[in-house]
């Protein structure tokens, strides 16, 4: 497994959909995960440490886990099927580990709130490299070039 961190949120230059960019510690591998606008907003709020007047869904989950004395050990992006990413949230409940199926966006949003590590299974990174973003080769090549040249300063603050 590869430990990764959220390096930012970008917009897909072709579809204008939000993308969560995960990168390893050495900046050698990146994993873009397309998410919906609400999921991106939940992650952006935590990245920017913006508090809301009432608990959002991921804050509620954190509060429930805290109230039950449970803790998130880690989240793992563990599969990629038909261009859909899968994840699990590993929760420690009284010494027992419970794996909860999750969308990666929800797992990441929760991990950020509880300071849990984020891991990606090697096969997911390998499979993600083969995803065709577009049917047209020119657009696909343009997308790959954009992603390969992505730098931290390219991440902006987007209104979600």
LINPE-V471372 format. One record per pair of residues at least 6 apart in sequence whose C-alpha atoms are under 7 Angstrom apart, sorted by the first residue. I is the first residue (numbers start at 1). J is the second residue. If there is no record, write none. Layout:
# LINPE-V471372
i->I j->J
i->I j->J
This chain:
# LINPE-V471372
i->1 j->119
i->1 j->120
i->1 j->121
i->1 j->122
i->2 j->24
i->2 j->119
i->2 j->120
i->2 j->121
i->2 j->122
i->3 j->24
i->3 j->118
i->3 j->119
i->3 j->120
i->4 j->22
i->4 j->23
i->4 j->24
i->4 j->25
i->4 j->118
i->4 j->119
i->4 j->120
i->5 j->22
i->5 j->23
i->5 j->24
i->5 j->118
i->6 j->21
i->6 j->22
i->6 j->23
i->7 j->21
i->7 j->22
i->7 j->23
i->8 j->20
i->8 j->21
i->8 j->155
i->9 j->18
i->9 j->19
i->9 j->20
i->9 j->21
i->9 j->155
i->10 j->18
i->10 j->19
i->10 j->20
i->10 j->155
i->11 j->17
i->11 j->18
i->11 j->19
i->12 j->18
i->12 j->19
i->17 j->34
i->18 j->34
i->18 j->35
i->18 j->36
i->18 j->37
i->18 j->40
i->19 j->32
i->19 j->33
i->19 j->34
i->19 j->35
i->20 j->32
i->20 j->33
i->20 j->34
i->21 j->30
i->21 j->31
i->21 j->32
i->21 j->33
i->22 j->30
i->22 j->31
i->22 j->32
i->23 j->29
i->23 j->30
i->23 j->31
i->24 j->30
i->31 j->125
i->35 j->105
i->37 j->160
i->39 j->105
i->41 j->160
i->42 j->109
i->43 j->109
i->46 j->112
i->46 j->113
i->58 j->109
i->58 j->110
i->62 j->110
i->62 j->114
i->65 j->71
i->70 j->91
i->70 j->92
i->70 j->93
i->70 j->94
i->71 j->91
i->71 j->92
i->71 j->93
i->72 j->89
i->72 j->90
i->72 j->91
i->72 j->92
i->72 j->116
i->73 j->90
i->73 j->91
i->73 j->92
i->73 j->116
i->74 j->89
i->74 j->90
i->74 j->116
i->74 j->117
i->74 j->118
i->75 j->87
i->75 j->88
i->75 j->89
i->75 j->90
i->75 j->107
i->75 j->111
i->75 j->117
i->75 j->118
i->75 j->119
i->76 j->87
i->76 j->88
i->76 j->89
i->76 j->118
i->76 j->119
i->76 j->120
i->77 j->86
i->77 j->87
i->77 j->88
i->77 j->104
i->77 j->119
i->77 j->120
i->77 j->121
i->78 j->86
i->78 j->87
i->78 j->120
i->78 j->121
i->78 j->124
i->79 j->85
i->79 j->86
i->79 j->87
i->79 j->124
i->80 j->86
i->80 j->124
i->83 j->131
i->85 j->104
i->86 j->102
i->86 j->103
i->86 j->104
i->87 j->101
i->87 j->102
i->87 j->103
i->87 j->104
i->87 j->107
i->88 j->99
i->88 j->100
i->88 j->101
i->88 j->102
i->89 j->99
i->89 j->100
i->89 j->101
i->89 j->102
i->89 j->107
i->90 j->97
i->90 j->98
i->90 j->99
i->90 j->100
i->91 j->97
i->91 j->98
i->91 j->99
i->92 j->98
i->111 j->117
i->111 j->118
i->132 j->140
i->133 j->140
i->134 j->140
